[in-house]
């Protein structure tokens, strides 16, 4: 998989490097993979620097491959410490397992990994959900990050054309998140980032439909929600 700069070092120090997230999902769907992200298990920041990776400033250790420019992140776990999508404490290090890293992701279809031999690591049933067209949360911690609500709405816009639907339990967690007040901590640029991607998908209206169904539209786009209510009232 083109990890030439680190293969020998990883073997010597028992590192494991995995392709993760959307790249694995899209490969399984036979879609074009645009961005590839990697997770490194068993390494420290010092190890990455020794192998020539370039550090990226941020809240958690991410590095750029010196040749491909692709992102390699140390496996990490997250602990909720405050409100909103910034209210997390991040722990990374050689003791963090791949499953712990995958557990912090939003949906099961995004919580799969692929090793250097092409084997799929799927501790949360993402492949089955992918085959069945289901958008399902990974763990109940889904409610801790309000951005996840925007992301599942965006994935509905992207994959709705193939019949993907939101799991009942996930929809219940979305409504719980709306009731908790977490959405108040979303900032305009972050909302626009997800919405702009949805607007470029084949069925962008699904983004707003999902938000409306869980009660988020009234909080995020009150004017649009009011217009929809008025239209429904005249229907």
N, C-alpha and C positions, 0 to 999 in steps of 0.2 A: 504493500500500500504506500510505497514511497516514503518510508521513514528512514531514509538512508543514513542521515547524520547521526541517528541515535540507536540504530539497531544493535550494534555491537555493545555499546555502553549499557543499553537496557538489558541485554542478555547477561552481561557481567554483574549487574547490580540487581537483577530480578525485578526490573521495572516491567509494567505491562502498559501497553499503549492501545487505546481503543478508539475507533471511529464511533461517534455517538450522535444521538438526537435526530434532527431532520434529515441528515444525509442517509442514515440507515433506513428511516421510514420511506424516503423517496426511492431508494434503491429497490426496496421490496415492492413498491408500487409501480416499478418500471418507469419512473419519472426521471427527468434530467436532474442530476445533483449539481446545484450551483455552488453552495458553500459547504465546506467540510470542517467540522469541529472535532477535536480530539481530547480525550481525557487520559492523563498519565497517573497510574496507580503505583504507589510504592516509592515515589520520588520526593525529594525536597527541592526547595527553590535553588539551593546551592548546586544540586545535581543538574538542574536544568541549565543553569549558567555555565557549568563546566562543559556541557554538551554543545554550547554555542547558541542556545536559544536566547531570544531577545525579549526582555521583560516589558510588559505593558502596564502602565500605571493604572491602579484601580483598587477596588475594595477586596479583591481576591487575586491570587497568583495566576495570571495568564501570560503566556509567552508566545512569541511568533517564531515559526520555523525560519531559520536564516535563509533558506532557499525558496521555499514555496510561499512564505508569508501566511500560512494557515495558522489558526489559533490552537494552542495546546494548553489546556488548563489542568492544574493539579486537582485530583479528586478532592471533593469538599463536602462537608455537611453544613446545614444551616439551622440556626436556632432563632425562633421568633423572640424579639426583645422589645418591640415597640410597634406602633401603628404604621400602616402603609407598606409600600414595596421597598422602602429603605430600612424598615425596622427589623433587620436581621443581623445576627452575629454569625460570621463565617469561620469555620475551622477547616484547615487543610493540613495535610501531612502524610507521611508514608503509612500511617495506621488507618487512614480512611479507605474503606473498601469501595469497589465499583458499585455494589448494590446500594450503599449509602448515598453515593453521588447520584445514581439514577433515581433514587427515591425522592429527591428534592424537585424533580421535574414536574411539569404541569399535567401532561396526559400520558397514558400508557403507550400510545403510539409514538411518543417522543422519548420514551424511557427505555430504549433498546440500544445495545452496543454491538459492535462487530470487532472481533479480534483480528490479528494479523493473518490468520489462516482462513478468514472468511466465515468463522462460526458466529452465529447470532447469540448474544446473551440477552435474555428476556425474562427477568424475574417477576414482572408484573402483568404478564399476559398481553403485551402490546401487539404481538403478531396476530393473535386470535381476534383482538378488537379491530385490527387493520383488515383482516379477512372478512369480518362481519360488519364493517362500516360503522364502528361505534367510537365516539369521542368520550373517553372515560378518565376521571381523575386517577392519579396514582395512589395517593393516600388522603386521609381527611385533612392533612395540612394544606390542601388545595385552597382552603378558605383564608389562609394567612397572607396571601399576596393578591391584591386586587387586579394586578396586571393579568393574572391568569384568566380572569373573566373576559377581558378584552381579547386575549389570545384564543380562547375557545370560540368566541364569536367570529374571530377572523378565520379560524380553521373551518368553521361552518360555511363561511363564504367560499373558501377554497375547495373544500371537498364535498360540499352539498350536491354538486352535480353528479356525484357517484353514489348518492344516497346515504352519505354519512349522517348520523343522528347522535344527539347527546343522550348519554345514559341517564335514566331516571334519577339515580342516586347523585349523579353529578349536577343535574339541574336543581335538585334540592339543596345542594351545597352552594350553588350560585345564588339562590334566593336567600340563603342564610347569610352569605357574604354581603348582599345588598342591605339586609336588615341590620347588620352589625355596624354600619357606618364606615366600613373600610374604603368605600369608593370616594369618600370625601378627601382622601389623601392622594388621589390621582391628580397629576398635573397635566395641563393642556398639551405640552409637547409629547408627553408619553401616550396620551390618548390619541393624538394625531398620528403618532408613529404606527400604532396598530391599525387605526382606521384607514390611513392612506394605503397600507398594504391590502386591506380588504377591498378597497375601492378599485384595485387593479385586478381583482379576481373575477372569475366568470359570473358569479352570482353575488355581487356586493350587497344586495338587499338583505341577504341572510344575516349579515353582521348586525344590522339594526333590528331585524326580527328576533334574533336571539336575545339581544339586550332588552327588548320590549317584553319578551316572554318571562324574563326573570325579575323584571321591575327596575332594571338598571337604567333604562332609557330615560326615565323621569328624572333621575339624578344627574346623568351625564349630558343629556340633550333635552332639557325640559321643553323648549319651544317645539321641537320635533314631536315629542311625546304628546303635547297638547294638540298639535295639528292632527296627529293620528287619531286621538280620542274624538276630536270634533268630526273628522271624516267618518269614523265608525258610527258616531251618533246620528249622522245624516244618512247612514246606509240603510 
